[in-house]
Amino acid sequence: MSTRALRIGLLTGGGDCPGLNAVIRAVTRTAVGRYGATIVGIEDGFEGLYEGRMRELGYGDVAGLIAEGGTVLGTTNKGDPWHFPVRSADGSVAIADVSQRTLERVREAALDGLVVVGGDGSMHIAQRFAALGIRVVGVPKTIDNDLGATDTTFGFDTAVSIVSEAIDRLQTTASSHHRVMVIEVMGRYAGWIALAGGMAGGADTILIPEIPFRWDAVFRHVRQRAQRGRRFSIVCVAEGARLPDGGQVLRSLDQKRTDARQFGGVGAVVARTIEEGTGLETRVTVLGHLQRGGSPTAYDRILATRYGVAAAECACRGDSGVMVALRGTDIVTVPISEAISVLRTVPPDHPLVAAARAVGTRFGDEVPAQGAPELQPG
């Protein structure tokens, strides 16, 4: 009597991210080659699951994917089955709970489990499905590096590398024109990209959500650099950085998303205020989706592959409600509930912050010290 091969659904949710295709490749090759399972690729995340858009994946479908950016399955950040935008015949959009129909799709496709590759939002959805009896394994994906219970999410290293290279390029034009250059980077509520990318690029000032800054401190540092012959400055600001009045700058509100807030514009505010406060010519560069695109770094390709292999093993064993995670150099499993229990933000006393301060990088919170030498990062 033959036993039916396992059928594992695989989807990528939320924003795109370098390394997604490497995960798809690793999950498929491991599940098919080692366990004889069938991988069912679900298009466009949970939206595709609700709509039943799926296709089986084999070795040929994932060949060469390790170096490709984006995701061959597609993705969306507007497909939460418990907060799903449904368009009516008159063109209006209403938010509805379509979770039961989505569960029916899982049963109709005879899926024995789901591998969900995503960030905080996707893991929250995955946890809800696990609570309803669906076997779910999560893979931590986000350039923001803000998912709990793992040391690093894949995609982060690539984003940091792009920020670092951009700052390298801005340094030359800033020094040539004696300008202040403000570079706005992604990260939402966490400052990891700005911190690591700013450090790697030698930014003079880094502004992140976790460390409140004051305009006078930013002005003072820019002026001091100019007075000491360093007639340019690089300011790296996270999109979610809080202004001195405590507010954040939003580009828009999108009610189709579970979190409606879309950040963007803080770089322009910082640039304008610096120019008005110091009289120094200031320009702004917004990296935006450049940080998400293109080929992943070697580090992210390896990490994504390790995550994919571990996720496939978990799914084929029948594990559920767990997420694969990096702890030190080891890939382990943790409860999804632990991963989403708290947003992973930058502790103000984090070693990276301390190292940046030690080499003279400012965070806009400094009180001038009497007689202390002015260190110049770069």
N, C-alpha and C positions, 0 to 999 in steps of 0.2 A: 504494500500500500504506500503510495507516494505522499510525501508531505509537501504542501504548498510552500514555495519560496517566500520569504519575508518581502513585504512591500513597504518601503520607507519613503515617505514624502519629504521633499527638501525644498525649502523656500528661503529667499533673502528678503528681509523687511527693512523699512526705514530708508535713510539716505544711502546712496551708493558709496562705495569705499574701496580703495585699492586692496586687493587680496581676496575679495569675494569669490572670484573665479578660481583661485587656488584652493579655497575651501570646497567649492563644488567639485573640483577635480579629485581632491583627496577623499571626500566622502564617497563619491561614486566608485573610484578605483578600489577603495578598501572594502566597501560593502559588497560590490559585485565580485571582485577577485578573491577576497578572503572568505566571504560568508555565502556567496552564491545568492545574495539578495537582489531584489529589483529596486532601483532608485527611480522614483517618480518626481521629476522636476516640476515645481508649481510656479507658474508665471506671475510676476508682479506681486509677490508677497501674499498677504492674507486676502487681498482683493481678488487675486487669481484663484485662491482656494475657495472663496465664496462663490465665484462665478464658474468654477469647475474647469479652469484652463490649466491642463497638466499634460506632460509628455514624459515617456520613459527615457532615461539617460543610460548610455553605455559607454564603453571605452572610447569609441570614435567620437562621441559627442563632447568629450572633455579633453581630447588630445590638444596639447599646446596651450592650455588655458592658464598655466601657472604664471605666465608673464603678462597676461592681459588685465587691464584695469576694468572697472565696472562689473557688471554681472550679466551673464548670458541669459539668465532667467528673468531679468527685469526686476524692478522693485518700486515700491511706493510708500509714502509715509501717511497715506490717507485711507488705509484699509482696515482699521481696527473694527472687528466684527461687532463690538459692543458700542461703537461710535462711528457708524458707517454712513457715508453720504449717499443717499438714494435720490436719484433725479426723477421727478414726476413728469407726466405727459406735457404739462404746461411749461416745463423747463426749470421749475423751481427745485431747490435741493433741500431735503430734510434729513436730519440725523436720526438713524434708526438702529435698533438692536437686531442684527441678522445672525447672531451667534448660533441659533438652533439650525438654521439652514446651512451654515458653514460646517457644523458638526455632521449634518446629513451628507455633505459632500465628502467628508473623510470616510464615512461608512460606505458610500456608493463607490468610491475608488478603492475600497478594500485595503486601506492603509493600516499597517500594523503599528505605525508610529510616525512622528514628525521630527525632523531636524530643522530647527528655526535658527537662522543666522541673522543676528540683529543686535541693536543696542538696547538701551533702557526701555523704550516703548515696546519694542518687539518682545523683550523678555517678560514684561508685564502681561502681554497678551498670551504668551506661551504658558505662563504660570496659571492663567485662568483656564486654559484648555486642559492642562494637567489636572487641575482640580475637578474637571468634569469627566475624568477618566481616560483622556487621550494620552498615550505615551509620548512624551515630549523631551527632547534633548536640545539644549541651547548652545550656541556658539557666540562668544562675545565679539561684536563688531562695532566699532565706532572710531572715527578719527579723533573724537573729543576725549577719549581715554577716561570717561567718567562713569564707567560701569563698575560697581562694587564687586568684591570677592575675587578679583583677578589683578595681578600686578600690571598687566598691559593688555590692551585690546589691539587686534591687528588693524592696520590702517593708520594708526597713530604715528608710527615711525616715518611713513611716507609723507604724511602731512607736515611733520616737523622738518623733514629734509627740504620740502618745497618752500616753506617759510624761510629757512636758513639761506637757501639759494637766492630767494627774492631779496632778502636783506643785504646779501653780498652785492647784488646788482645796484640796490638803492644807495649803498655806501659811496660808490664811485660818482654817481650823479649828484648826490647830496654834497659831497666834498667839492665837486667842481663848481657848483652854483652857490655854495655857502648857505644851504637851506636846511631847515628842519624837515625831515621826512617822517610822516606818520604812516604806519602800516597796520591795517585792521585785519585780524585773522579770526578764524572760526573757533568754536568751543562751547557755544551756548552758555550754560551756567558755570562752566569750569574753565580754569585758566591754563590747563596743561600745555596746549599748543603754543600759546603766547609765551609761556615760561620757557619751555624747552627750545622752541624755535628762536625766540629772542636771545637766549643764552648762546645757542650755536652760531647765530649770526652776529653776535657782539653788539646787540642793541644797547643803547645808552640808558633808556628808560623802558620799563615793562609795566603795563597797567593791566591788572587781572581782577576778576570779580571778588576774589577772596581777600584782597588787601585794599582797604579804602585809601584813596589818594586825595591830595589837596592840590588845588591849582598853584598856590604859591610855591610849593615844593617842586612842582614840574617846571614852573617858570625859572626858579632859582638855578636849577641844574642846567637848563638850556643856556641861561645867561652866563653862568660860570664857565661853561665850555667855550663860549664865544670869547669871553674875556681872556682865557688862557690860550687863545690861538686855535682852538678846535672850533672852527666856524661853521660846523654842521652838527646835527644830532639825529639819531634814529630813535623813534618812539614806537614800540610794538604794543598794540592795544588789543585785548581780547574783545570780541563782539559783545560779550555780556558784561563787560566792565561797568561798575556802578560809578556814576558821576558823584562829585562831592555832595550833592544834595540827596544822594541815595537812589536816584532814578536810573533806569536803563533805557537805552535808545532802541526803539522797535521800528522795523520797516513796515510791518503790517500785522494784522490779526487774521488768521485763516481758521474759521470755525470747522472746516472739514478735518482738521488735524486734531488729535487728542490733546496736544499742547498747542494752542492757537498762536502763541507768540512766535513771531519771526524776527530775529535780531538783524540789525544792520543800520549803519549810519553813525555809530559812535566815533569812528575815525574822523569823519568830517567835523563833528563837534569838537573833538580834541584839537584838530589842526586849526580850526578857526579861532578857538579860544587861546591857543598858544601864540598865534600871530597877533591877536589883539592884545594879549598880556605882555608880550616881549618886543613887539615891533619887528621880529625876525620873519623873513619870508618862509612860509610853511606850505607843504603839499601833502596830499593824502593818497595812498594806494590801498585799494581794497582787493585782497586776493580772492575772496569768494570761493567759487566752486573749483578754481584751479587746485585748491588743496585736496580735493576729493578725486581728481581725475588722473589719468595716465597710469603707467606701469608701476606696480608696487616695488619697493626696495627689496633687496635680498633678504633683509631681516623679516619683513612682513610676509614674503613668500614662504619662508621657512616656518614662521609662527602659524600662518594660516594653514599650512599643510599639516603641521602637528595637531592643530585644533581639529581639522577635518578628519584625520585618522582616528583621533580619540572619540569624536562624536559618532562616527560610524560604528565603532566598537561598542559604544554605549547603546546605541539604537538597536544594534543586532543582538545584544544581550537582553534587551527588554527593559533597560533602565528608563526611568521617567522622572520628570520634575527636577532634572539636574542640568547644570551647565558646565562645560569644560572650562578650565581656567589655568592660568600660568601662576605658579607659586615658586619664586626663585627661578630655578631652571627646569622644574618639573611641571608636566601637565597633569592636573588632578581634576576631580569632579567636585562640585559644590552644589548645594540646593539652589535652585533658581530664586527661591524666596530670599536667600541670603544676598544674592547678587543685586536684587532690586530693593533691598531694605533701606539703603541710603545711597544718595548720589555721591560719587567719588570726586571730591573737589580737592583743590590744593591746600594743604595745611599751611598757614602763614609761616610756620617754623620748619617747613620741609627742607631737607638737605640741599635741594636744588636752589631754593630761595636763599639759603645761607651762603651757598657757593657763589651765586650771582652777586649778592651784596659784597662778598669779600673781594671781588675783582672790580668793584666800583659801579655795578649796575644799580640804578635807582628804581624804586617802586612807587614814588610819589607820596610816600608817607614819612619821609625823613625830616627830622628837626635838625637844623644846622648846628654842628658841633664847633665850639670855639677852638680855633687853632688846629683843627684836624686837616690833613692834606686832602686835596680833591683828587680821588682816583679817577682815571679815565679808562672806561672799558673800550673794547675794540681790538 
